Amino acid sequence: MSFYNKFLEVKDIPFHEHFQAVTPLAVERVLQKERLTEEDYFVLLSPAAENHLEQMAQIAHRRTVQHFGKTMQLYMPLYLSDYCVNVCSYCSFSLTNDFPRRRLTMEEVENEARVIAKMGIKHIILLSGESRLHSSVEYLQECVHVLKAFFSSVAIEIQPLDEKDYRELFEHGVDGLTVYQEVYNEDIYREIHEKGPKRNFRYRLDTPERGARAGLRSVNIGSLLGLDDWRKESFMTGLHASYLQTNYLETEVGVSFPRMRPHAGSFQPKVNVTDKNLVQALLAIRLFLPRAGINISTRETEQFREQLIPLGVTKMSAASSTVVGGYSEPNVTQSQFEISDDRSVEEIKALLRSKGYQPVVKDWQLI
């Protein structure tokens, strides 16, 4: 079983022509439906749907409250290492970028954990550059052993692993996995991943399924918007999430739509993804997958994140650092990308409460 089979069925669809052919009447018909098909989801991503965003937003809000209540889960990323063996044209951690690399010791991991825990956050996600040497399964197990004393949930966003590796990490306390395909266009994928194991498109595409089969409680996927046509990328992300929900019933499936942010290097987005574009992508997937979590990170600005709160978002990062050791020792090395919203956890909590939302810092406990 693999989403790759579904991917092969749809990858050569003439997306641009089909999107342009969608009529306003087709959009109106979809918005009258309770449950949407893949074809309906496609319609909501079309240019014709841009004139229906207000109606989509109202439905998205109702569906989100129905399935999640007026709650928002808060989390923080913890960067463990910036060593990477891949050459990726869009990432600051790329092997060809020259800067002092760093990997946290267990003492430093604990220092980071203490700072984050004092902010009241109980959900963290561990990130690293993609290097099996510097971010080995054994190293991650050591980190989780330290972190379990501070947090109720520990997820990972590292290099793709084999199923047995995910099972080992699950047994040591990891409960969630985030892996972005980056781009679902195989040609562009090969172009921007010039060297390293990340060039293996199929292995990365199958990663969420290996994590789900290993028993991980949650799997979060997404594409990096700006690398190809955002409508097509959003559609493929939605199909992928739908496939995971259908085939892995015990796994909580979430999606993200990160937009490219400034980084070390000269690579520029191939496609300009506007705020309106991102709103349409979020609304469409909420209507298509009402039970899926939707995450918005501090890549986006303060004002824009505030506007997105009632539109289907269920999870937000707060007070994030994209630097290894960046909580206990700020500005010591290279960040993976620049953040746009640097408000504190307490400021984000206050904002949510002012809008009638309950900030959730703990909804799961590691065994």
C-alpha positions as a printed Julia matrix, in Angstrom:
367×3 Matrix{Float64}:
   0.0    0.0     0.0
   1.37   3.41   -0.96
   0.07   6.86   -1.8
   2.49   6.74   -4.73
  -0.04   4.68   -6.67
  -2.64   7.43   -6.25
  -0.02  10.02   -7.1
   0.68   8.29  -10.43
  -3.03   8.42  -11.3
  -3.31  12.19  -10.98
   0.16  13.68  -11.5
  -0.24  14.26  -15.24
  -3.67  15.88  -15.11
  -3.61  19.2   -17.01
  -4.18  21.08  -13.77
  -4.1   24.62  -15.14
  -6.69  23.95  -17.82
  -8.98  22.06  -15.45
  -8.77  24.75  -12.76
  -9.6   27.44  -15.32
 -12.6   25.45  -16.54
 -14.36  25.46  -13.15
 -17.45  27.69  -13.17
 -19.01  29.77  -10.36
 -22.07  27.52  -10.52
 -19.89  24.48   -9.82
 -18.48  26.24   -6.73
 -21.96  27.11   -5.49
 -23.06  23.5    -5.84
 -20.09  22.24   -3.84
 -20.77  24.71   -1.04
 -24.23  23.21   -0.58
 -22.79  19.78    0.21
 -21.99  18.35    3.63
 -19.35  15.86    2.51
 -16.95  16.63   -0.32
 -15.32  14.39   -2.89
 -11.86  14.84   -4.37
 -13.49  16.55   -7.34
 -15.3   18.96   -5.01
 -12.03  19.79   -3.29
 -10.51  20.55   -6.69
 -13.37  22.96   -7.41
 -12.75  24.87   -4.17
  -9.11  25.44   -5.14
 -10.02  26.95   -8.5
  -9.89  30.64   -9.49
 -13.7   30.59   -9.65
 -13.83  29.89   -5.9
 -11.92  33.08   -5.07
 -15.19  35.02   -5.12
 -16.71  32.67   -2.54
 -14.07  32.91    0.21
 -16.4   34.59    2.71
 -18.95  31.8     2.42
 -16.18  29.21    2.57
 -14.81  30.89    5.71
 -18.16  30.74    7.47
 -18.56  27.04    6.7
 -14.94  26.33    7.67
 -15.43  28.02   11.03
 -18.57  26.0    11.79
 -16.93  22.72   10.8
 -13.84  23.43   12.88
 -15.84  24.3    16.0
 -17.97  21.19   15.44
 -14.95  18.86   15.41
 -12.41  20.69   17.6
 -14.34  23.21   19.67
 -12.9   26.7    20.1
  -9.5   25.4    21.09
  -5.96  25.97   19.8
  -3.1   23.65   20.6
   0.21  25.44   21.17
   3.61  23.89   20.57
   7.25  24.85   20.13
  10.0   23.52   17.87
  13.3   22.44   19.42
  16.24  22.33   17.01
  18.77  19.65   17.97
  21.27  19.82   15.12
  21.95  21.73   11.91
  24.26  19.15   10.31
  22.86  18.05    6.94
  24.1   15.83    4.12
  21.67  17.12    1.49
  22.18  19.91   -1.02
  18.79  21.63   -1.18
  18.65  24.96   -2.97
  15.98  26.49   -0.7
  17.29  25.61    2.8
  19.79  27.33    5.08
  21.0   23.98    6.44
  22.07  22.8     2.96
  25.48  21.11    2.91
  26.92  23.81    0.64
  26.16  26.66    3.05
  29.26  27.49    5.07
  28.59  28.21    8.75
  29.63  26.66   12.1
  27.5   23.53   12.56
  26.29  22.4    15.93
  24.61  19.45   17.66
  23.26  19.75   21.18
  24.7   17.67   24.0
  22.3   16.08   26.47
  23.1   18.85   28.94
  22.24  21.43   26.3
  19.03  19.56   25.42
  18.02  19.75   29.06
  18.85  23.46   29.19
  16.61  24.07   26.16
  13.86  21.97   27.71
  13.92  23.93   30.97
  13.55  27.25   29.15
  10.65  25.98   27.03
   8.93  24.29   29.97
   9.04  27.53   31.98
   6.94  29.11   29.22
   4.2   26.56   29.96
   4.43  24.58   26.72
   3.93  20.8    26.94
   4.05  19.87   23.22
   7.34  20.06   21.36
   8.64  18.93   18.01
  12.29  17.97   17.58
  13.94  19.19   14.39
  17.34  18.68   12.85
  19.22  18.79    9.6
  19.05  15.51    7.7
  22.09  13.54    8.83
  21.81   9.97   10.07
  25.23  10.4    11.69
  24.43  13.5    13.72
  20.7   12.8    14.23
  20.85   9.05   14.63
  18.05   7.0    16.14
  20.26   6.4    19.17
  20.9   10.13   19.63
  17.18  10.88   19.34
  16.38   8.22   21.91
  18.78   9.88   24.34
  17.15  13.25   23.7
  13.65  11.88   24.26
  14.76  10.26   27.52
  15.77  13.72   28.75
  12.71  15.49   27.37
  10.07  13.13   28.76
  10.64  14.71   32.18
   9.47  18.08   30.82
   6.86  17.46   28.12
   3.7   15.44   27.6
   4.19  15.03   23.84
   7.38  14.8    21.77
   7.18  14.69   17.97
   9.96  14.66   15.37
  10.74  16.41   12.08
  14.0   14.89   10.92
  15.29  12.85    7.98
  12.94  10.07    6.77
  13.56   6.76    8.53
  12.7    3.1     8.04
   9.62   1.7     9.75
  11.69  -0.2    12.32
  13.42   3.05   13.3
  10.11   4.8    13.85
   8.93   1.85   15.91
  12.02   2.11   18.13
  11.46   5.83   18.61
   7.78   5.23   19.36
   8.74   2.7    22.02
  11.05   5.3    23.58
   8.35   7.97   23.73
   8.06   9.73   20.36
   4.38  10.06   19.49
   4.23  12.28   16.39
   5.88  12.75   13.0
   6.02  15.74   10.65
   7.43  15.27    7.17
   6.95  17.71    4.33
   7.15  16.4     0.81
   8.31  19.94   -0.06
   6.92  19.65   -3.6
   4.8   16.98   -5.31
   6.23  17.74   -8.76
   8.91  15.08   -9.34
  10.83  17.16  -11.89
  11.04  20.2    -9.62
  11.82  17.91   -6.68
  14.9   16.54   -8.45
  15.94  20.01   -9.56
  15.96  21.55   -6.07
  17.37  18.51   -4.25
  20.71  18.39   -6.0
  22.54  15.87   -3.84
  21.99  13.54   -0.92
  19.44  10.91    0.15
  16.63  13.47    0.03
  16.69  13.13   -3.77
  14.7    9.9    -3.35
  11.19  11.24   -4.03
   9.38   7.94   -3.48
  11.08   7.15   -0.17
  10.1   10.55    1.21
   6.55  10.25   -0.12
   6.07   6.95    1.72
   7.48   8.27    5.0
   4.15   9.2     6.67
   2.88   5.67    6.07
   5.96   4.12    7.68
   5.39   6.32   10.71
   1.7    5.41   10.9
   2.43   1.69   10.62
   4.99   2.04   13.42
   2.25   3.24   15.77
   2.89   6.98   15.92
  -0.18   8.79   17.22
  -0.05  11.71   14.79
   1.35  12.39   11.33
   1.59  15.89    9.84
   2.29  16.49    6.14
   2.5   19.42    3.75
   4.2   21.08    0.82
   6.45  24.14    0.83
   4.38  26.69   -1.04
   6.31  28.67   -3.6
   8.07  25.77   -5.32
   5.27  25.03   -7.83
   1.7   26.08   -8.59
   0.05  26.43   -5.18
  -3.32  25.12   -6.38
  -1.81  21.9    -7.63
   0.39  21.49   -4.54
  -2.57  22.1    -2.23
  -4.64  19.54   -4.13
  -1.91  16.9    -3.87
  -1.47  17.62   -0.15
  -5.19  17.16    0.4
  -5.27  13.89   -1.53
  -2.3   12.64    0.49
  -3.95  13.56    3.8
  -7.24  11.99    2.73
  -5.43   8.79    1.77
  -3.75   8.64    5.18
  -7.02   9.24    7.03
  -8.72   6.47    5.05
  -5.98   3.88    5.4
  -4.65   4.6     8.91
  -7.75   5.06   11.03
  -5.91   5.18   14.35
  -3.55   7.95   13.23
  -4.35  11.61   13.74
  -3.59  13.31   10.42
  -2.64  16.98   10.18
  -1.6   19.33    7.38
   0.53  22.44    7.07
   0.97  24.93    4.26
   4.3   26.62    5.01
   5.29  29.41    2.64
   8.91  30.01    1.75
  10.74  32.42    4.04
  14.14  34.17    3.71
  17.1   31.85    4.31
  20.85  31.6     3.73
  21.26  31.37   -0.04
  19.98  33.03   -3.2
  17.09  30.73   -4.11
  13.85  32.57   -4.81
  10.32  31.1    -4.9
   9.16  30.04   -8.36
   5.6   31.1    -7.5
   4.36  34.05   -5.45
   1.79  32.72   -2.97
  -0.31  35.6    -1.66
  -2.19  35.8     1.62
  -5.42  35.32   -0.32
  -4.02  32.19   -1.96
  -3.06  30.72    1.4
  -6.47  31.5     2.87
  -8.16  29.71   -0.02
  -5.9   26.67    0.42
  -6.71  26.49    4.16
 -10.44  26.93    3.7
 -10.63  24.35    0.91
  -8.86  21.65    2.87
 -10.93  22.35    5.99
 -14.13  21.79    4.01
 -12.68  18.68    2.36
 -11.18  17.18    5.53
 -13.13  18.51    8.53
 -11.33  16.17   10.98
  -7.79  17.04    9.92
  -5.63  19.26   12.1
  -4.32  22.42   10.43
  -1.11  24.02   11.63
   0.14  27.58   11.12
   3.69  28.34   12.21
   5.51  31.55   13.05
   6.61  31.78    9.41
   3.51  33.96    9.02
   3.13  37.49   10.39
   1.36  38.42   13.63
  -1.53  40.11   11.86
  -2.07  37.34    9.34
  -1.98  34.58   11.95
  -4.63  36.44   13.95
  -6.88  36.56   10.89
  -6.43  32.82   10.31
  -7.49  31.73   13.8
 -11.23  31.37   13.06
 -10.72  29.91    9.56
  -9.92  26.32   10.46
  -6.54  26.43   12.18
  -6.22  24.05   15.16
  -2.53  24.26   16.03
  -0.06  27.16   16.31
   3.57  27.48   17.25
   4.54  30.22   19.69
   7.8   31.99   20.63
   9.64  29.77   18.16
  13.35  29.6    17.53
  14.74  27.99   14.36
  18.3   28.06   15.76
  20.06  25.09   17.39
  20.25  26.03   21.07
  18.23  29.15   20.33
  16.18  29.21   23.54
  18.97  29.05   26.11
  21.62  30.68   23.87
  19.93  32.94   21.31
  21.7   33.94   18.1
  24.57  31.46   18.41
  24.4   29.94   14.92
  22.49  29.82   11.63
  18.68  29.71   11.64
  16.9   27.42    9.2
  14.61  30.26    8.11
  13.42  33.6     9.46
  10.31  33.76   11.62
   7.73  36.55   11.33
   5.8   36.29   14.61
   8.05  36.51   17.67
   5.38  37.06   20.33
   5.72  35.24   23.64
   3.62  32.26   24.67
   1.7   34.44   27.13
   0.95  36.98   24.42
  -0.39  34.25   22.13
  -2.51  32.84   24.97
  -3.93  36.28   25.7
  -4.73  36.8    22.03
  -6.56  33.48   21.81
  -8.58  34.15   24.95
  -9.55  37.6    23.63
 -11.05  35.86   20.61
 -12.92  33.33   22.71
 -10.49  30.45   22.16
  -8.99  28.15   24.77
  -5.2   27.71   24.48
  -4.33  24.04   24.89
  -0.81  23.28   26.13
  -1.44  19.65   27.01
  -3.89  17.14   25.55
  -1.73  14.02   25.54
   0.59  12.34   28.02
   3.59  10.21   27.09
   3.57   6.8    28.75
